[in-house]
Amino acid sequence: MKEKIKIVVCAILSAISLCISGKFSAIGGVWSKFATELKGETEQSFAIVILLIIVYSKIWRKYISGRKCITHILAVCFAICMLIGKSFSQMGNIKFIFGDKKQFCIAIIVFLGFYILFDVAITALYVYISEKRKREEKAIKVKWIEEHYFTFSFLCMLICWSPYILCYLPGSVPHDGYWQLNMAFGINPLTNHHPWVITFIYGIIMRLGRCVSDNFGIFMIVISFTIIEILCYAFVCISLKKWGASKKVYIGALVFFSIVPVFGGYAQAVIKDNIFSALLALFFTIYIDICIQHETAIGIKKMIALFLVGILVCLSRNNGVYVVIPSMVCLILYMQKEKSRYVIFMICLVVCYQGIEGCVAPKLGVEKGSVKEMLSIPFQQTARYIKEYPDEVTLKEKNVINAVLSYDGIKENYNPEISDFVKNTFREESEDKLSEYFKIWFEMFLKHPMVYVEATLNNTFAYYYPFYNQNVLGNYQFYIKEAPVATGYFDIHYIMPVKIRATVTEYVQTWNKIPGISQIVNSGFYTWILLLLVGYLIYTKRIKGILLLIGPAINILVCIASPVNGLLRYAFPLMACTPLLIYWAVCVEENSEDTGVES
């Protein structure tokens, strides 16, 4: 009887958390505030309570026997993410949690409800995976597909991505892509703000295509990079099959790459993110393959392949090196044999990359990018402080800020979810004044630390809250940039009618609205998956396997330091690697602390 009462209470608490609005009510009494903040959708609330009681009743005993410390920790993390996400998505601040003492009490109740929900769900998930036994599966019925899975994967992706490419002929050219074209043709100074190697490649292909027309040049860029991307993802699919993954895994990966609109939607655009994400997935395919076979001698061909792809990852996006190098360190720690070979390999990779960036790039006239690109977080904190406490900014503080940023500009243009409006007021000649800026930045922090916390959370929460699909820039690049970036040097225009393009855009946007499906195109969802995979490795006492997840985890840190909240293209690299990471954490077993063997 006590267990049934406990289940009902837990179900009600979880339902309250799911039904709470996330808005802060100024009503005085705690119960009045609580009632106001609940959404009031009684039919939906009742259905949620009944459903949770049924589910909890069925899995409660497995939950009690299967829960561990790691499930509690993850439940706490996810519950905190939900509170932050609800507060900032609804209010743009942290008042739903810390609005007043009564509000804090309500937040505690909501936290408990989410904690119970996630603790039960995570434990049930881990128990299910752990109890699953490998079953002999029949081969794919169509013999040709079974024997030519790489070709089949390539064709499936090509067919599924073709509507995007055809409807947006010759291809979309968003802001970043257009800027790179301008740099490649000398219209703008050539800098490494965008990966200069990709810029050079754009320039070469565009010059060849312009023998026909500017549109044909764009189409050649799109189709060339699309083929490379599909080859990378097809290699992921065939590798999963060769490693002995179940059909659910390697066919699921193919469906994921083919159907989810992010892959095809980005393939039709001239932008660096699509090729970087595909190359990173290829890098981790080779990387995991080496780790699976770490007890045997690794062939030199595989090492060279990892080296070459690693260099390409570093050169295809500026932050790629921050993923590749830590991943190589983790590889050295993970491998049992021939560690010295991997140390030499990593040194060669670093020397090669530094040689290209430090020697080759300057000789080709590539200038360094602006330091402002690394200062999104402090600039947003300063901007929010000025917005919320303008009367407390002293004349000295104002002058110091104005020497680095346009004080009036950031006061007018501050957007809590994108730092570009503030960052673009940076005075390029003021780098030597940054030390003075950071002194007053710290002094202002001491006066109102919560403003800095809110500024950071408001610019990052969508990377760890998977239920927020609104984005100030939009997740997809379905446009051709106009003036002033488009100077008139190129004549680039869509060929297909607006109605056809609009239909595709509407289809893609529908993914953001369908419950459950919308999470697949959400940045925060992939952060949660990675945390769940780390938790599962701890749950099954395969701690050393976490080393291989550190590289992808760095992409999350890059996203948090990025200028835009929850932008899907920043999380795209982690998204592209997710099928591989799931395979590594779930489908590979370790016989001992140091051994990795396929299950």
N, C-alpha and C positions, 0 to 999 in steps of 0.2 A: 504493500500500500504506500509506504514511504517513497519507494522508487517511482511509482506512478505520479505521486504529487510532485516529486522533484522534476520529472519529465514535463509535466504541465507547466510548472513555474518557469522552467528553462525555455520552453517553447514560447510562452507569453513574453518573456524578456527579449528573446531573439526577435519576435514579431514586432515588438515596440521599436527596437533598433532599426528594423527594416522600414517601418512606417513613419519614423520621425522625419520631419521636413529638413532639418539642418538650419532653420532660421532662428534668430534670436528674438524673443518676445520681451517687451519692456513691461508686461503686466506684472503686478506686484507679487501675488501669492505663488508659491512654488507649484501647486497643483493647477492653478489657472494657467501659468506659463507652460506647464507640461501639456495640458489639454490643447492649448493654442498651437503648440509646436508640432503636435501630431497631425498628420495630413487629414484625418477625418474621413478617409475613404473606408467606411465600415465594411462593405462587402469584401473588398480586397483584403482588409486586415483580418477579417474572420476566416477567409480562405487560407491566409498565410498561417494563422494559428493552428487550424485543423491539420494542414499539411505538415507543419513542423511537429505536431504531437504524433502523427502517424510515423513520420520518418524517424524521429528520436526514439519512439517505442521499439521500432524494428532493429535499430543499430545500437541501442544504449549499452547492452552488455558487451558488445565488441568494443565499443568506445571505452568503457571502464577498464577492460583488460588490455586494450591496445595503446592507451595514451601514455605519453612519455614527456620528459622535460622539454624536448625540442618542439613538440606539438603545442605545448603551453606558450613557449617563447614566440613561435610563429603566430599563434592566435592573438597574443598581445600586440605584436607588430601590425598585423592586419587590422585589428580593432582600432589602433591609433591612426592608421592610414585612413580608415573610414571616417573617423571623427574629424580629422584635418580636412579631408576631401569634402565632406558634407558642409563643413563650416565655410570653407573658401569658395566652393562652387556656388553656394547660395548667398553668402554675405560679403565675400571678398575680404574677410578678416577672420580673426579667431574668436569672435564673440560667442559663437555657439558653445564653446568650451569654457572660456574665461570671462564671459560677459558680466557676471556678478556671482556671488556665492551660491545663490539659488540655481543659477544656470549651471554652475560647476557640478552641483548635485545631480541635475538632470543628465549632464554629460557622463557622469559616473555610471548612472543606470544604463545609458545607451552603450557605454563601453562594455559593461558586463554582458549585455545582450549580444553584442558582436563577438565578444570573447567566447562565450558559450557556443555560438553558431560556428565560429571558425575552428574552435578546438574539436568539436564533434566532427565537423566536415573533414578537417585535415587528418584526424586520426582514422576515420572511416576510409578515406582515400588511401592512406599508407597501409592499413590492414588489408584492403582489397588487393593492392599491388603486390604486397608481400605474400599473400596466400595464393596468388595466381601461379599456376604451373605452366611450364612450357609444353605446349601440345604440338604433336606432329601435324603439320599443315600440308594440305595438298598443293601441288604446284598450280600456278595460274593455268586455267583451262586452255587458253589460246597458246599453242606452242610457240608461235612466232614472238608473242609478247614475252613469254618466259625466257626465251633465248636472246632477245634483243631489247632488254628492258631499258637500256640507255637510249636507244633510238626511239623507243616508244615514249619515254619520258620527254625527250626533246620535242617530238611531234605534238604531244598533248599540250605542252606549254606554249608552243608556237601557235597552235590553233586557238587556244584560250586567250592568248595575249593579242592575237591579230585584230579583233574588233576595236581595241583601244588604238592600235597603230593606224588602222584604216580610217577610223572615224575622225582621228585628229591629224590626218595627213597635212603637211609633211612631218609634223611633230610639234609638240608644245615647246616653247622657249621661255621658261620662267626667268625671274630676275637674275639668279646666280648664273644660269647657263648663258644668258645674253651677255652678262658682264664678262664671262670668260671668252666668249667670241670676240667681244670688243678688245680685250687684252691680246688675244691671238693675232688680231689684225692691226694692233698699234693704235687703236682709237682711245684706249685707256692705258695707263702705265701697267706694265707686267709685274705683278706682285705674287707672293705666295699666300695671299689671303684665301684664294682658292687654289687647289692643287695644280701647280704649274705644268706638271707632266700631262695631266688630262687636258689642260688648256692648249698645250702644243699639239696634242692629238686632234682635238677639235679643229684647230687651225689647219692642220694638214688635210684632214678629210673634207673640211669645208671648202678649201681651195680647189680640191679635185672636183667636188660637186658643183662648184660655181661655174665650171666649164659649160654646164647645162643651164643651171639657174640657182639662185640662193635657196629656193625651196628644195631643190634636189640635193643640195649640200646638207641641209638639215636632215632630210630623209636618210642620207647615207650615214650620218652620225647615229641616228636613232637605230637603224637596222643593224649597223656594225656592232654597237654596244649591246643591242638586244640579243644577238646571236651569242656573244660572249657570256652574257648573263644566263641564258638558257643552258648553255654548255656547263656552266658552273653548277646550276641547280640540278641538272640531269646527273652530273657526277655525284652529287649528294645522294640522290635517289638510288643509283646503282650501287653505291658504297654501302648504304643501309641494307640493301638486298644481299650483297656479298658477305656482309658481317653476320648474316643469319638473323636479322631482325624479322619479326613476324610480318605477315602481309598487312596487318593493320597499321604497322609503323611505316613501311616503305611505300605502300600505296597511299596512306594518309599524307605522307610528305609530298607526294606527287600532286594529290588533290589540293593540298595547302598552297603549293607554289603556283598551281594552274588556276585555281578558282578565286582565291582571295584577291580582291581588286588592287591591292597595294602593289603587287608585282607587275601586273600588266599595265596598271595605271601609271606607274613610274617609268616603265619601259619606253613609253611613247614620248618622254620628255628629255630634253637636253639638260641633264643635271647630274652632278657627281655622285649623289647618294645611291643611285641604283647600281652602278658598277662597283662602288665600294662595298656595298652589302653583299653582292654576289661573290666578290673576291674573298671577303672575310669568311663566308660560308665555305668556300673552297679551301681556304687556309685551315679552318677547323676540321674539315673532312680529312685532310692529310694528317693533321695534328692528332686527331683521335685514332686514326688508323695506326699511327706509330705507337700510341699508348696501348692499344689493344694487343699489339705484337711486341710489347716491350721486353719480354723474356727472351726473344730471339734477336739475332743480329739484324739491324735495320739496314737495308740496301742503300748504297750511295745515291741511287736514282731518286729514292723517296726523300732523302735528305736534301738533295738539290732542288727537288720540286717544292718542298716546304720553304727553302731559302728564297727561291724565285717568287713564289706566291706571297711570301711574307714581305718582300721588298715592294711588290706591286700594291699590297694593302697599305703599306706606309706611304707610298707615293700617290695613291688615289684619293686620300683624304688626310689632312694635316694631323688629325688626332689618331690616325691609324697606328702610328708608332707607339702610342700609349697603351694600345691593346696587344700589339705583337710582342714587344720586348718583355713585359710582365708575363705573358703567356710562355715565352721561351724560358724564363727563369723558373716558372712552375713546371715546365717539361723536364728541366734538369733535376729538380727536386723529386719529381715523380719517377723518373727512370731508374732502374736498378743497375743496369750495366752501361759501360762506356760513357760515363758522365762527362769525362774530359772531352769527348767528341762533340757533345752538345754545347759545352762551354765555348769551345773553339768556333763552333757553328754560330752561336749567338754573337760572339765578338766580331766575326766576319760580317754578320748582318748589320751590326751597329756601325762598323767602320764603313761599309758600303753605303749605308743610308746617309751617314754624315758626310761622306765624300761627295755624294750626289747633291745633297742640300747645301753643303758648305763650300764646295769648290765648283761643281758644274753649274749649279743654278746662278750664282753671281756672274760667272763668265758669260752666261746667256742673257744677262741683263735682268734677271729676276730680282726684284726688290723685296725687302722684308715687309710683311703685313703690319697693320697697326696694332699697337699694344692694347688698344681698347677692346679687342676681341676677347681678351682674358679677364675683363673687369666687369662683366655683366652683373655679378652679384653685388659688389660694393656700390656700383653706380645706381642700381635699383634701390638699395638701402638708403642712399643719400636722397634720392628723388622722393621716396615715400616720407622720409623725415621732413623734407621741405614742404611736402603736400599737407602733412598732418600737423606740423608744428612750425608754421612760417614765422610766427611772432617770437619764437625762441631762438631763431637763427641770428647770431651776432653779426656785426658788420665784418669782423675779421673772418668768421666762417664763410660768410657770403663771398667775400673777396677771394679767399683761397679756392672755394668751389668754382667760382666764376673764372678763375685762371685756368681751370682744367676743363670744366663743362660750362655750357651756357646756362647760367642760373635761371634766367627768365624762361629759357627754352624748355628746361626739364620741368619747371613748375607748370607749364602749360601742356606739355606733351606726355607726361608720365602715364604709362599704361601698366597696370600691375602684372600683366601676363606676357609682356614682351619688352625687353630692355632696349631694343633697337632705337626707339624714339628718344631715349635718354642718351644712349651710347653714341648716336650720330651727332650729338652736340659737342662731342669731344674735340678739343683743340689739339690738332696733331703736333703743334710745336711745343706742347706743354709737358712732354714726358719727364723733363728734369724737375717739374713741379709736383710730381706725384707723391714724393716723400712727404711734402708739406700737407698735401691733401689727405694722406692716410693718417697723419697726426690728428687733424681735426675730425676726420671720419671716426677715429677711435674715441675722441672726446665726446662726440655726439652720441655714440653708442652707449657710453656710460650714463648719459642723461636719460635716454629712452631706449633701452635694449629691446623691448618688445616690438618696437617699430621695425627693427632690423630683422627680427625673427619672422614677423608677418610679411615683410617684403620678400624674403627668401622663400617662404612657404607658398606665397601667392604666385610666385614665378616658377614654381616647381611641382606643386601638389599633383598635377595630372600624370606625372611620371610614376606615382605610386598609389594613385586612386583610379581604378579601372572603370569608373562609372561616369566619366566626364568626357563628352565627345565634342564640346564646343572649343573652337580654337580661333584665335584672332587672325591667323594667317590662312587657315584652311589646310587640310591634310594633303590635298592633291594639287598637282601642278598643271591644271587644264587651262593654260592661257599662254599667249605670246606677249611678252613684255612690251609696253609702249614707251614713249618718251618720258623722262629724259634719257633713260638707259638706251632705248632705241633711237639712235641719232639720225636714221635715214640712210645709213651706209648700206644696210641690207634691206632687201625686199622680201620679207618673210610673212606669209599669210596662210590661213587655213584654206583647204580646198573644199572640204565637205560643208554642206549647209549647216547653219546654226542649229536647226531642229534636231538633226542627227547627233550632233555633239551634245546637245542639251539632254537628249535621251540617255546617253551613256553617263553623263554627269549625274543625272537623277538616279540612275541605277546604283551608281557607286555611293551616293549619299544615303540611299536607302539602307545600306549596311550599317550606318551609324544609328539607325532608328529601331531596328529589330532586336527585341530583348534576347540576350544570349549571344546572338551573332555580332552585335555591336562591339562586344569585348574583343573579338578577333582583330578588329581594326582600331584598337585602343592601346596607347603606349604603356599605360600602367599595368595592363594585363600581362605583359611579358616580363615586367619586373616581378610580379607575383609568381609567375611560373618559375622563374629562376630561383626565387626564395623557396618555393615548394621543393624544387629539385635539390637545393642545398640541404633543406630540412630532411628530405628522404634519405640522402646519403648519410646524414648523422643518425637518423632513425635506424638505419640498417648497419650502422657501425662501419661505414666505408669512408672514413674521414679523409683519407688521402685522395679520394676521387674528387673532393672539392677543389683541389688545385687546378683542375681542368676547367672549372667554371669561373675562375678569377678573371681571366681575360675578358670574357663576355660581360662579367659584372662591372668591369671598368667602363663599359659603354653607358651604363646607367649613371655613373658619376659624371661622365661627359655630358649626358643629357641634363643633369641637374645644374651643371655649370653653363649650360647653353643659354642663349638669349630668349628663347620662346618656351612657354609652358605647354607641355604635352604634345609637342609637334611630332607627328608620326614619323616623318622622314628622319628625325634624329634617333628614334628608336628602331628604325628599319634594320640596321645591322644586327641587333639582338634578335629581332623578329626572324630574320633570314637564317639565323643559326639555331633557332629553337628546336626544330626536329632533331638535329644532331645532339643537342644538349639533353633532350628527353631520352634519346637512345642511350646516351652515356650513363645517365643517372638511373634509369629504370631497367634497361635491357642488358646491361653489362654487370656481371657479378664478380666479386672479388673473393677468392678462396682464402686469402689471408690479408693482412693489412697492406701487403705490398704487391699482391698479385691481381691482375685483371684478366678474366677469362670470359668469353662470350657465354651467355645463358641460352 
